[in-house]
């Protein structure tokens, strides 16, 4: 009885204690401080100073956190999205507005700097419109965590940021910022507790700062793409706590230091895309905790003991490449092989598929590009990562076919595959059928035959389709114009016949179409006018028959138009409006049957055209526009960009990094008649002019002297008469000149650039005399000095730039070759022209 009573009392006591604890906690909650009024007001002012723009964040899961902030009855800012308050004081100590689609600018008067109790501030992945980091950042002296990465801040990093001596984590990556050596010294002197320092793509332009060794607590260091040069200083071996060492894409030289193998805490190491030479130290391969390894570089040599890396159970990312790397790949890999997520063994002299891929069931990305793998793609490869693989790149090998699909179109088994690149192999047979999930399909430069399967109509998610440079034929499926997500369609250099699909919907997302070098007939489909996002349209070298498609001028974003080598005919009429072709940068109408006068009326709307200046982010597999220096010269269409190219009878010469812009006009090989108007001299940005092989008459206009940047001038195969204007001696950059097969008379100008031109420039003009021809002129007729330069640009009604060029579209690992400029200039001359042009710039 007594024991029962004691048990009952104990249970009641526990019950009352629990009630007391509950009431006490409720009381505690009811007395928790709310957000301070001045901080609530500061946050609302911050909200009012910024805009919401869905394009301001890259994260697909981004959303506007500040949209839910309000000043109503329930205005406790401690409950607002992204805001963290101290439980004891109610002060705002954390603000996370990362990936919040914020757009606007910051200055020192921003209310953000009223939040003086902030300890953590994250503004990553927004767009602050290239504003500078305000000096007022110094007022946030309690900060321990600061992340401004990918937020479009620019300019010098203010010295005030180094007054934040409590910082433990600082990330300024992916901003066009600059930090000079004094600033680097301040990093080491003031941030003695720093554990994370990420400055990727911040312009340091210096050797690797040895003073970083004074950060003994540093665990994560990212100095990728910072313009670093020289050796890795030995002093960094003192960073024994380091877990991440990332110096990708710099100009670092010397050998990879073996002492990196003594940093036994390293989990992630990326030394790729530098100028290191020699072998990879085995000490690095023996690091016990490796999870990510990226050692890519064309100057590396020797052997990599791959089995030393594949015994790391935590290894998930392995990126190796180099023109001289080779691997002793054994066939005895077992279940202890790590489950890799990303594997790239590019340019590693592989001759077969590595056997250890048999055990890789969790791969997400596999790249074996630029090797020497030949023969068949084996059956067992289809069992690898069936549910996980979303990117496969086997480009630039010698693959011939699929082992199990010798007679029927191979249907690829990877359910979630997004990106497939099989370009530049020797694949034969029918087009492989990708899964419906595919977003990019690139199989350019193979030997595939047959037609495009109707199954391609089911690719509802495809954005980039590149089947160029194969032997495919037949009619184009009508459904190609109905693929709602299609952005890039490249069918260049095949044997497709018939007409272009003619039903392009108004919601089309197409930005680039290249069907050049096929056997297509008929007219340009008028429904292309529905493709309001279209930027590139290449129709050259087909059998199209139509008048000039002036209605394309209504497309608001069209930048590149090629109609060369077709059956286009009749006169190019006057533009309907001066606003036609508002964005046009590149155009070619050569080798057609256009007649009438040269289209001077169109010059007025076309002369503002400029050519692409190409940049891409080497830090990632995908390409992005470098907006650090916004410029009208850049052309980017999703994952591909454009590179200049010149051609001579099908021979293509690629010029990768021509600076600024190439300005050229090619109206060659048509039936244009009449005289060359003096207004041609108003196109002062011109570097190349080709009006050869027409029926032009009259004199060579002396106003050409105004084209002071002209480097190539082709007037050949016309009916021009009169003398070669001596004013052309003012063209001091002219490297190529051809006036052959006309009716020119009189002396050839002597001296300056004209002393470099040979007989071929003047043949077929029986009335010409003087060097280099054998026919001599009377002394009084020899012209060795140019007359005084006339006033340039008088009466000009036109802008000064005019760009018609050849382009090559490059995206992913494949190439879209779009030939736009005509074929009369020799490669030798063009090489000299472009070489000197690049040097001048």
C-alpha positions, 0 to 999 in steps of 0.5 A: 500500500505504501509503495503504491502511494509513493508511486502515485505521488511520484507520478503526480510530481512529474506531471506538475513539473512538466506543466511548470516547464511548459508554462515557463517555456511559454512565458519565455517565448512571450517575452522573447524580444522582437525586431528593433524598430530601427532595424525593421525600418532599415530592412524595409528601406533596403527592400525599397532600394532594390528591384526584383528581376528573375534574371538577376540570379542563376540558381534555378530555385531562386526566389525573391525573399524580400517580397514577403517583408511588410510593415503591417501589424505583424511586422516583426522582422525577426520572422521575415524570410532571410532574417535571423535575430539574436534570441536574447537581444532581438538584434538582427545578426544574420541576413541571407538574401542569396539567390533572391533575384535582387537587382540594383546598386549599392552606395555608402548611404544604403540602409544595409549598413545600419544593421551594425549587429550583423554577424553573417551577411550573404548577398550571393547570386544577385545583380548589383549592377557593377556598383562598387563595394561601399566603404561603409562596409566598415560599419558592419564590424561584427561580421564573421561571415561575408559572401558577396560572390556572383553579385556583379560588384566591380572595381577595387576592393575597398580597404575598409573591408580589411577592417572587418577583423572578426571575419572567419569566412570571406567569399568575393568570387565571380565579381569583376573586382580588383585587389592589389598587393597592399590589400593582399598584405592586409588580408593576412595581417587583419584576418588572422582567424580566417578559415575560408578565403574565396577570390575566384575571378578577382583580379590579383595579377600577382604572384601567389602571395606568400604572406597567405602562410600567415593564416594558420587557421585557413581551411579553404583557399580558392584563387582560381582565375585570378591572374596569378603567375610564377611558382607556388611559394614554399611558405604555403606548406605551413597551411597544414589545416588546408582542406581545399586548395583551388588555383585553377586557370592561372599562369602558374609555372614550374613543377607541381611542388611535391610538398603539397602531398604533406598537406594531409588534410586536403580533400579538394585540389585543383591545379588545372589550366596553368603552365605547370610542367613535368610530372604529377608528384605521387605524393599528391596521389597518395593524399588519404582524404581526397574527394576532388582531384583536378589536374589538367594541363597541356604541359604536364607529362609522365604517368599517373598511377591511376590505381593510387587515386582509385583506392580513395573511398571518398573520391567523387570527382576526378578530372585529369587531362594532358596531351602527354598523360598515360595511365596503367589501367588494370583490369582488376578493379573491384568493389572497393573502387570509389563511386565517382560522380564526375569523371573526366579523362580527356586527352590522356592517350586512352585507346579503349574504355577503362575497365573500371567504368564497369563498377561506376553505377552512380556517375553523373558526368563522364568525359573521355574526349580527345583520346584515341579510343577506337572501334565500337562503343561496347554494350556494357557501357550502357549499364553504367549510370543508367539512372544517374548519368546526365552528361556524356562526352566521347568527342574527338576519338575514333569511334566507329559504331555501337556494338549492339546496333549494327543494323537499326538506329541505336536507342540510348538507354540513359533515362536522365541524360541531358547532354550528349556529345559524340562529335568528331568521331568516325561514327557510321550508320543511323542517328542514335536516338537519345532519351526524351530528357535530352537537352543538348545533342551534338554529333557533328563531324561524323559519317552518319547516313540516313534520315532524321528519325520521326522519334526526334519529334518526341524530344520535347526538352531539346535546346541544342540539336547539332547534326552538322557535317555528316552524310544525312539526307532526306526531307527535314521533318516538319516537327523540327519547327515545332520543338518548343524548347529548341534554341539552336538548330544546326544541320550544316553540311549534310545532304538534306533536300526539299524545303525548309519546314514552314510552320514556326510558332510564335512562341518559338525560342529559336535563336540560331538556325544553320542549314547551310551547305545542303540541297534545300530548295524553295523560298525562305519560310515567311513563318520565320518572322514568328521567331522573334528571338532569332539571332542567327540565320545561315541559309548559304550554299543551298538551292533556295530561290527567292527575292531578298527577304526584307521582311526578316528586318522586322526580327528585333534580335537578328544579328547574323544573316547569310544568304550566300551561294543560292538563287536569290535574285532581283534588286535589293529594294529600299528598306521599308523603315530605317528601323529594319534589322535593328541588331544586324551585325553580320550579313552576306549576300555574295554568289547570288543573282541580285541585280541593280545598284549596290544597296546603299539604302540598306547601308544606313541601317546596317552600318552600326553593325559590330562583330562578336568579341568572344569570351567564355568561362574556363572555370566551368564546362558551360559557357557564359558571357563575361559581363565584367566589361559590358560591350555591344561586340559580344554575341552569346546564344546559350551555350555557344559563341562565335569565332571569326573565320575567313574562307577560300574555296571551301578552305577554312582558317580559324582565327580564335582571338581577333580583338575588338571587331572585324569590319567587312563587306562582301557583295561579290559574285552577283549582278550589281551594276552602275557606279560605286558611289562616293558614299562608300567613303563614309564607312570609315570602320571598314577593314575589308571590301569585296565587290568583285565579279559584278558589272560595276562601271565608272571610276574607282571613287577617290573617297575610298581614301577615307577608309583609313583602316582598310586592309583588303580591297577587291574590285576585280572582275568588273567594268571599272574605268579611269585611273586608280586614284592616287589618294589610295596611297593614304591607305597605309594598312592596305595589305591586299589589293586586286583591281584585275580584269577591269578597264582601268588606265593610266599609271599605277600609284607607286610607293607606300603599300602599293609597292608590295602588290604584284602583277596579279593585282592589275592583270586584264587592264591593258591601259595600266602602266608602271611597276610592277607591270612591264609597261612603262609610263611617261615620267610625268604620269608616274605617281609616287606621292599621294595628293593632300588628303581631302576632308574626311567624312564631309557630308556623312549621313551614316554611322562609321561601322559596317561589319559583314564577316565569316563566323564559326559557331562553337558550343559545348565540344562541337563546332557549327561552321557558318561560312559567310564571307566570299571566296575570292581572297587568298588564304595567305593574304587573309592570314597576313591581314588578320595577323596584322589586324590583331597586332594593331588592336 
